[in-house]
């Protein structure tokens, strides 16, 4: 992928897409195509095909998706499965029709079975039942993976699939109804501190363990993979270590400066008890994350403050 190649970043206003766009700009890529969702509805096949025919991108980062936390996934499963399958199908097929040199499809660690052995290897895909709270989203992402692999098999395309762990960072979604755990906690602790509240109520027991990757590190990994990885099999992107949700909460509490109590609402779901990715495949290619969790959380909180004040 050369600096003047025509590159389409699908979903450039989202958490992942905006990070990929930032990283491409930092590296000097100068022929980047973007469209907002208002300009292009990727769930519409004809609109997507017309866009590809008109722009003829050479490389595609497929980071457009409908995403959300446990509450959103539980509440709107039809939206999650329909919109994500439509976006993936339209972009992958249009990329094939228009001769895209290489496409990177971004999946999710939720594609793996709920009770998968830890750390989770790529080959564990479809080896067991999914976590029910985000099954619709996971099935959509699995469909995207299989679509890339099927096009590679039948049409000799080069469509690769990467599975990032839990993400957070600049441009995250802080809406408490639709957000993931890191932005939700940052906002809850900040608002409790600002309002003088004595406690923050968090979902679940706090005992599940999670791995977190700063989104700018993910963007760097995506560009690395589109240059270096051509295998038909999926590849994990992560940091190789995890912590409990309670430990994460204490870390965020300290960064925000909240001095009250944390109350855990055990009537709310925990989700999968542990989700740590095996990243040996990526490490053996020569890539490693750069941002520690505490530094990434500080950067994310600083960005959040810059948006609300």
SULURMO-V494028 format. One record per residue. N is the residue number from 0. RES is the residue in three letters. PHI is phi in whole degrees, 0 to 359 (999 if undefined). NEAR is the number of other ideal C-beta (glycine too) atoms within 8 Angstrom. D_FIRST is the distance of its C-alpha to the first C-alpha in Angstrom with 1 decimal. Layout:
N,RES,PHI,NEAR,D_FIRST / N,RES,PHI,NEAR,D_FIRST
This chain:
0,UNK,999,9,0.0 / 1,UNK,268,4,3.8 / 2,UNK,299,8,6.8 / 3,UNK,259,5,8.4 / 4,UNK,296,11,6.4 / 5,UNK,279,10,9.1 / 6,UNK,240,15,8.9 / 7,UNK,255,12,12.2 / 8,UNK,256,14,13.7 / 9,UNK,278,13,16.9 / 10,UNK,86,11,19.7 / 11,UNK,290,12,18.6 / 12,UNK,265,8,22.2 / 13,UNK,277,12,22.8 / 14,UNK,304,12,22.8 / 15,UNK,285,14,19.4 / 16,UNK,300,15,17.6 / 17,UNK,293,12,18.9 / 18,UNK,290,15,17.8 / 19,UNK,297,15,14.2 / 20,UNK,298,12,14.6 / 21,UNK,301,11,16.4 / 22,UNK,292,13,13.9 / 23,UNK,299,12,11.0 / 24,UNK,296,9,13.7 / 25,UNK,299,6,14.8 / 26,UNK,276,8,11.6 / 27,UNK,96,6,11.7 / 28,UNK,290,11,9.2 / 29,UNK,237,6,11.7 / 30,UNK,224,9,11.3 / 31,UNK,263,11,12.0 / 32,UNK,254,10,14.5 / 33,UNK,221,8,17.3 / 34,UNK,215,8,20.7 / 35,UNK,284,7,23.7 / 36,UNK,294,8,25.8 / 37,UNK,289,3,28.5 / 38,UNK,278,5,26.3 / 39,UNK,214,9,24.9 / 40,UNK,269,6,26.7 / 41,UNK,288,13,24.2 / 42,UNK,279,8,27.3 / 43,UNK,260,9,28.3 / 44,UNK,299,9,26.9 / 45,UNK,296,6,27.6 / 46,UNK,300,10,26.3 / 47,UNK,293,13,22.9 / 48,UNK,295,12,22.8 / 49,UNK,297,8,23.9 / 50,UNK,297,11,21.2 / 51,UNK,295,14,18.4 / 52,UNK,297,10,20.3 / 53,UNK,282,6,20.6 / 54,UNK,255,9,17.1 / 55,UNK,52,9,15.0 / 56,UNK,294,13,11.8 / 57,UNK,264,9,8.8 / 58,UNK,229,14,7.6 / 59,UNK,228,13,10.7 / 60,UNK,255,15,12.1 / 61,UNK,268,15,15.7 / 62,UNK,250,14,17.7 / 63,UNK,289,10,20.6 / 64,UNK,191,10,23.8 / 65,UNK,266,9,27.5 / 66,UNK,231,8,28.2 / 67,UNK,180,13,31.4 / 68,UNK,273,10,33.7 / 69,UNK,300,10,36.7 / 70,UNK,299,9,38.9 / 71,UNK,296,11,36.4 / 72,UNK,296,14,35.4 / 73,UNK,289,9,39.1 / 74,UNK,275,6,40.2 / 75,UNK,236,8,37.7 / 76,UNK,298,11,36.5 / 77,UNK,296,7,36.6 / 78,UNK,298,8,34.2 / 79,UNK,293,16,31.8 / 80,UNK,283,12,31.8 / 81,UNK,291,9,31.8 / 82,UNK,296,11,29.3 / 83,UNK,289,14,26.7 / 84,UNK,296,11,27.2 / 85,UNK,295,12,27.1 / 86,UNK,301,15,23.8 / 87,UNK,298,14,22.0 / 88,UNK,299,11,23.7 / 89,UNK,293,14,23.0 / 90,UNK,290,15,19.2 / 91,UNK,297,16,18.6 / 92,UNK,293,11,20.9 / 93,UNK,295,13,19.6 / 94,UNK,295,14,16.0 / 95,UNK,296,11,17.6 / 96,UNK,302,9,19.8 / 97,UNK,260,10,17.2 / 98,UNK,69,6,14.8 / 99,UNK,300,13,11.8 / 100,UNK,294,7,9.2 / 101,UNK,203,12,9.0 / 102,UNK,232,16,11.2 / 103,UNK,248,13,12.3 / 104,UNK,262,14,16.1 / 105,UNK,265,13,18.0 / 106,UNK,266,13,21.4 / 107,UNK,197,10,24.2 / 108,UNK,291,14,26.5 / 109,UNK,286,12,29.4 / 110,UNK,291,12,28.4 / 111,UNK,275,10,30.4 / 112,UNK,302,10,34.2 / 113,UNK,303,9,36.5 / 114,UNK,254,5,38.2 / 115,UNK,297,10,35.4 / 116,UNK,300,5,36.0 / 117,UNK,252,7,34.5 / 118,UNK,293,8,31.9 / 119,UNK,275,13,30.1 / 120,UNK,273,8,28.2 / 121,UNK,303,11,25.7 / 122,UNK,286,5,28.2 / 123,UNK,281,11,30.8 / 124,UNK,305,10,29.2 / 125,UNK,64,4,32.1 / 126,UNK,260,7,34.7 / 127,UNK,187,8,36.9 / 128,UNK,287,5,37.9 / 129,UNK,277,12,35.6 / 130,UNK,292,10,36.8 / 131,UNK,300,6,38.9 / 132,UNK,292,9,38.1 / 133,UNK,228,14,34.4 / 134,UNK,299,10,34.7 / 135,UNK,299,11,33.7 / 136,UNK,295,17,30.4 / 137,UNK,298,13,29.7 / 138,UNK,297,10,30.6 / 139,UNK,298,13,28.2 / 140,UNK,292,13,25.3 / 141,UNK,297,12,26.5 / 142,UNK,299,11,26.5 / 143,UNK,296,16,22.8 / 144,UNK,299,14,22.0 / 145,UNK,295,8,24.3 / 146,UNK,293,11,22.9 / 147,UNK,302,15,19.3 / 148,UNK,296,11,21.0 / 149,UNK,291,8,23.3 / 150,UNK,294,13,20.8 / 151,UNK,299,12,19.0 / 152,UNK,292,7,22.5 / 153,UNK,276,6,23.8 / 154,UNK,247,7,20.9 / 155,UNK,60,4,18.5 / 156,UNK,283,11,15.7 / 157,UNK,237,8,13.0 / 158,UNK,248,13,14.1 / 159,UNK,258,16,14.3 / 160,UNK,232,14,17.0 / 161,UNK,242,15,17.5 / 162,UNK,247,15,21.0 / 163,UNK,283,15,21.5 / 164,UNK,283,15,25.0 / 165,UNK,298,12,27.1 / 166,UNK,248,13,25.2 / 167,UNK,202,14,26.7 / 168,UNK,144,14,25.9 / 169,UNK,303,11,25.5 / 170,UNK,75,10,25.9 / 171,UNK,289,14,27.6 / 172,UNK,265,10,30.4 / 173,UNK,257,10,33.8 / 174,UNK,290,6,35.9 / 175,UNK,295,8,38.4 / 176,UNK,279,6,38.6 / 177,UNK,239,9,34.9 / 178,UNK,274,14,33.4 / 179,UNK,274,13,32.4 / 180,UNK,295,11,34.5 / 181,UNK,295,14,33.1 / 182,UNK,297,14,33.2 / 183,UNK,298,12,36.5 / 184,UNK,294,12,38.1 / 185,UNK,303,15,37.0 / 186,UNK,292,12,38.5 / 187,UNK,299,12,41.6 / 188,UNK,293,13,42.4 / 189,UNK,296,13,41.7 / 190,UNK,293,9,44.0 / 191,UNK,295,12,46.6 / 192,UNK,296,13,46.7 / 193,UNK,295,6,46.8 / 194,UNK,270,6,49.6 / 195,UNK,74,5,51.6 / 196,UNK,287,9,51.4 / 197,UNK,270,5,52.7 / 198,UNK,211,9,50.5 / 199,UNK,237,13,47.1 / 200,UNK,261,7,47.0 / 201,UNK,242,13,44.0 / 202,UNK,287,8,43.4 / 203,UNK,81,14,44.3 / 204,UNK,263,7,45.7 / 205,UNK,85,11,42.9 / 206,UNK,275,10,42.9 / 207,UNK,302,14,39.6 / 208,UNK,251,12,36.8 / 209,UNK,222,13,33.3 / 210,UNK,251,15,30.0 / 211,UNK,230,13,28.2 / 212,UNK,239,15,24.6 / 213,UNK,293,16,23.9 / 214,UNK,295,15,21.3 / 215,UNK,291,12,19.2 / 216,UNK,291,13,18.9 / 217,UNK,301,14,17.8 / 218,UNK,302,13,15.0 / 219,UNK,298,11,13.9 / 220,UNK,294,14,14.3 / 221,UNK,296,16,12.2 / 222,UNK,291,13,9.0 / 223,UNK,300,11,10.2 / 224,UNK,291,16,10.8 / 225,UNK,292,13,7.7 / 226,UNK,272,7,6.3 / 227,UNK,249,7,9.9 / 228,UNK,245,10,12.0 / 229,UNK,231,4,12.8 / 230,UNK,283,6,16.5 / 231,UNK,286,6,18.5 / 232,UNK,277,5,20.5 / 233,UNK,292,10,20.2 / 234,UNK,221,14,19.4 / 235,UNK,280,17,21.3 / 236,UNK,234,15,20.3 / 237,UNK,196,14,23.3 / 238,UNK,249,11,25.3 / 239,UNK,85,9,27.8 / 240,UNK,211,6,31.0 / 241,UNK,226,8,33.0 / 242,UNK,206,9,36.1 / 243,UNK,285,10,38.8 / 244,UNK,297,13,38.8 / 245,UNK,297,9,41.9 / 246,UNK,296,8,40.2 / 247,UNK,299,14,37.4 / 248,UNK,300,12,40.2 / 249,UNK,294,9,42.0 / 250,UNK,296,12,38.9 / 251,UNK,292,14,38.2 / 252,UNK,305,11,41.9 / 253,UNK,291,7,42.0 / 254,UNK,297,10,38.9 / 255,UNK,286,11,40.4 / 256,UNK,89,6,43.9 / 257,UNK,278,10,45.7 / 258,UNK,249,4,49.1 / 259,UNK,276,10,50.5 / 260,UNK,263,6,50.5 / 261,UNK,252,11,48.0 / 262,UNK,245,8,49.5 / 263,UNK,260,11,47.8 / 264,UNK,267,9,48.4 / 265,UNK,286,6,48.7 / 266,UNK,283,3,49.4 / 267,UNK,269,7,45.8 / 268,UNK,290,8,43.3 / 269,UNK,271,10,41.4 / 270,UNK,78,9,38.7 / 271,UNK,300,9,37.4 / 272,UNK,291,6,39.3 / 273,UNK,209,9,36.3 / 274,UNK,211,16,32.6 / 275,UNK,240,14,30.8 / 276,UNK,274,14,27.6 / 277,UNK,279,10,27.2 / 278,UNK,249,12,24.0 / 279,UNK,300,6,24.5 / 280,UNK,301,10,21.7 / 281,UNK,289,13,19.2 / 282,UNK,298,10,21.2 / 283,UNK,292,6,21.2 / 284,UNK,281,10,17.4 / 285,UNK,109,5,18.0 / 286,UNK,251,9,17.5 / 287,UNK,214,4,20.5 / 288,UNK,293,9,21.4 / 289,UNK,247,5,22.7 / 290,UNK,260,10,25.0 / 291,UNK,290,5,28.5 / 292,UNK,298,11,30.1 / 293,UNK,295,8,32.8 / 294,UNK,291,9,30.5 / 295,UNK,296,14,28.2 / 296,UNK,294,14,31.4 / 297,UNK,298,9,32.7 / 298,UNK,297,12,29.6 / 299,UNK,292,16,29.8 / 300,UNK,293,13,33.5 / 301,UNK,299,8,33.1 / 302,UNK,295,11,30.7 / 303,UNK,301,14,33.2 / 304,UNK,298,9,36.0 / 305,UNK,294,7,34.2 / 306,UNK,271,6,33.9 / 307,UNK,259,5,37.6 / 308,UNK,239,4,39.3
